[in-house]
Amino acid sequence: MRLSPSPAAQFQATKTRAMLGVQLFFQAALSILALISGLVWHQVGTYLPQLDRIPELHLTRRQPAFIPRAPIAAQPAANNEATDDEIAARLTARAARSVEV
């Protein structure tokens, strides 16, 4: 005579497997949702830093996102300091003279 579990034991085993399957599915779905939410949160903070809601994390070596800014108005140099344009013109002229020689 072959021994087998009773119908009640089979039902309980099936119910237990179903409950574990549902828990595993929801845990996986919640983990994926949390991962996607975290990535979106980080990307929004990276490309919109004016929100100022996440700290700067330098986990990878990549350049920061390009954020267009309004041009800075040129101000006259105080105490006879050369402006950036004047310095660039001098360096260009010096490089041109060194090529001619």
Buried (B, 14 or more C-beta within 10 A) or exposed (E): EEEEEEEEEEEEEEEEEEEEEEEEEEEEEEEEEEEEEEEEEEEEBBEEBEEEEEEEEEEEEEEEEEEEEEEEEEEEEEEEEEEEEEEEEEEEEEEEEEEEE
